[in-house]
């Protein structure tokens, strides 16, 4: 039986890098964003149900995230419809992963963990964090969004302090070395508990 650790954190906090560190420690890694990409790809399970409701969102047999974004921008109320299609498919993908893994620790990389109630399926939660100034610099340095877009996204997410307060482990990702040491400590603690059980 695997120990299920949910990993979360707001945009620019270093979650993807931290998730890879857990994988480096021998943990199985399931990524919610990657699951959505699989579901939206040609032949993916979300293509037909999305096409049935939003035919303009499908291009060359795959769901276009850009077109979906445009549809949501034009009518924000459709987001709920899209979530009602996609969330159950993501949950089924995750369940299949959990049932088929043999790893002692499974890390579920879920950006909107608390917002979607995903913490209920985990044995523990780890949250990545850095001070707001570092977070903003990281996101803007990517060159993929403006400061205004970043603030819009951050304002939609649960406040970082609240995420940290609700988590069992908090991983500060100010440097790669510091983050890696904390990840190794979390894995050691979890494996220690399993040995004691």
Steps between C-alpha positions, in 0.01 A plus 500: 500500500651831389519809718323779308658844532324788329729780385358846446603860477412820319639613166874567501563325832718225351253211508609332176866508599413366845283225349799385294710489820248257651526289184881507538449348848314202351143628544241440228378831361154581361458848353151650469604739221660217302180297544297787352743518204447124441122538520502795255738337249370334183324180608483623862194428712399868525493573125154364414315631811659848457420498125137415576459820705768728351568385141714811432745388771613194304764536227642206302345249738642655817370753752673835449583658837530840328152470353361382835660805667336727240161336557536545877613863456189571293271329753654417841190296596604220260801419721269300730374295203855425389598399854198267520630321190871497584519452878344149504735394218802633689382317813468174302851548356638554851316196639636281223854623577456427873368150429788415268801638687729285715693792655503536880428874468278658236517877451193662346595836348173697520517881468142567617501233769307674778281691254371168359492300828779275371669478839236244606665229290847555647667366814688831536546830318822684416488864390782685325557863587724802453452868590264690264782706344689185393177344374418802283858530366502130401173526312586825321850373412334221297377769261166325448273747682471858615501610865126566466433145374713359782304694763170385346608136525639538851183673620290204378711254700466433871738729696844345544493540881175303517639220280809474721289498819287213365801289392690232694833601343614840375793505257678833451637511145729804532796296370521163327729362771268609783194357323675168429608462864139555614364254243749237619394565858128461414570171318710379793221582747236323290718191449584503873131497592441208261785306662352564846149400399 
